[in-house]
Amino acid sequence: MRDFTAARLRDVQESATIAVSDKAKALKAQGKDVLDLSGGDPHFKTPEHIRREAFEAMERGDTRYPPSRGVPRLLEAIQRKLAQENGLEYARDELVVTPGGKLGIYASLMATVEPGDQVLLLSPAWVSYEPGIRLAGGSPVYVPLEPEEYRITPEALRSVDAPRAKVLIFNSPNNPTGRVATREELEAVSEFARERDLLVISDELYEKLLYDGHEHTSLATLPGMWERTITVNGFSKAYAMTGWRLGYVAAPREIIAQLFKVHQQSVTAAATFTQLAGARALEGPQDEVDDMLREYDSNRRLVVQALNDMPGVYCPSPEGAFYAFPRIESASDSVRFAQELLEDALVAVTPGVAFGPTGEGHVRISFATSADVLERAFERMAKVLNDRVPSLPR
Ligand SMILES: Cc1ncc(COP(=O)(O)O)c(C=O)c1O
């Protein structure tokens, strides 16, 4: 019998983050007391007024196919949000509401990348970019950023030889490093994109999760960038709506028209009542977003302190998002380290190598969980590290 599977999938790995959290869930199902710091899934319940909106929509019978681009009320709310908060003007037909930001990124790649095209990723980069590029037939090229600082400089951008580069994926606030790009870094990216005539996919999923006065700027606001940027955003992280599957994409008409075909011919639309809840999220009070942010910030301090107190661990302070990305001396093989930590201490973290070559030697720790879980996890982790490297100075 012949091989029925598609060749383009053979180089695509299953998501490393999902693999770890699936294993953690399986251990939990066996009754093990697993502490899961591997997922990007806030422990908060979606705010009540948002849940109610979906519930009422379902009760009313708003359960049929919505317009493929998105329900008008949500499109209007997104348009207003982008204009007021991000300084970005888009017409309705320059937006598409997707079931999750991830589909927005996938549809962006499918709409723009052709076989043989290279797509630049600033390493470390979120785990799902590389498989998405491969699914679209492109070749990922990592631009390595100097570990720990992860500064984006013109020199770093020019350091890779990528003559067929067409697209660059940019993500700030960053998963996994927690870095928030400075004005200088944004300028470096935009100058490089213009110089090399690149399209930029700007993943802004974590824009509301900022600490210590850091500010978010949408890349498309920089001179000459609106016309070459696809802005991707969503509701998962800011509003604790991961399970609702809701995101959106904004791009110039010629690009969005192609992206819209991918969306329409694959998923049709995001769920009607989910979209109405998303509209409420944008229109309604934002104080719960602030409350969640305060808790993440307090967790962040706890995480940075606890990790830096462990032997052989160096953890810079995240500026945004809800991840710490410490370098761990005994995690030079980060997959093995993460596996052992899960088996020996029942603590799930994500191996750094999953985020590209400069991620090796690190692990990603999500602090979108309760302080209690974090404290117990670090107690166990410190014990493992103390047993491994008793001689290292503290
Ligand atoms: C950097 C980044 N982009 C996009 C996404 C996709 O989020 P969603 O599909 O839930 O909107 C995630 C989720 O973890 C992420 O971390």
The ligand as an SDF file (V2000), in Angstrom:
LIG
                    3D

 16 16  0  0  0  0  0  0  0  0999 V2000
    2.7670   34.4040   20.8840 C   0  0  0  0  0  0  0  0  0  0  0  0
    1.4160   33.8060   20.6990 C   0  0  0  0  0  0  0  0  0  0  0  0
    0.7380   34.1130   19.5890 N   0  0  0  0  0  0  0  0  0  0  0  0
   -0.4670   33.6040   19.3500 C   0  0  0  0  0  0  0  0  0  0  0  0
   -1.0630   32.7280   20.2340 C   0  0  0  0  0  0  0  0  0  0  0  0
   -2.4080   32.1660   19.8600 C   0  0  0  0  0  0  0  0  0  0  0  0
   -3.3970   32.4320   20.7700 O   0  0  0  0  0  0  0  0  0  0  0  0
   -4.9150   32.0890   20.4750 P   0  0  0  0  0  0  0  0  0  0  0  0
   -4.9760   31.1970   19.2980 O   0  0  0  0  0  0  0  0  0  0  0  0
   -5.4210   31.4300   21.7190 O   0  0  0  0  0  0  0  0  0  0  0  0
   -5.5780   33.4080   20.2000 O   0  0  0  0  0  0  0  0  0  0  0  0
   -0.3930   32.3620   21.3990 C   0  0  0  0  0  0  0  0  0  0  0  0
   -0.9630   31.3790   22.3250 C   0  0  0  0  0  0  0  0  0  0  0  0
   -0.3340   30.8160   23.1710 O   0  0  0  0  0  0  0  0  0  0  0  0
    0.8760   32.9180   21.6360 C   0  0  0  0  0  0  0  0  0  0  0  0
    1.5650   32.6230   22.7350 O   0  0  0  0  0  0  0  0  0  0  0  0
  1  2  1  0
  2  3  1  0
  2 15  2  0
  3  4  2  0
  4  5  1  0
  5  6  1  0
  5 12  2  0
  6  7  1  0
  7  8  1  0
  8  9  2  0
  8 10  1  0
  8 11  1  0
 12 13  1  0
 12 15  1  0
 13 14  2  0
 15 16  1  0
M  END
$$$$
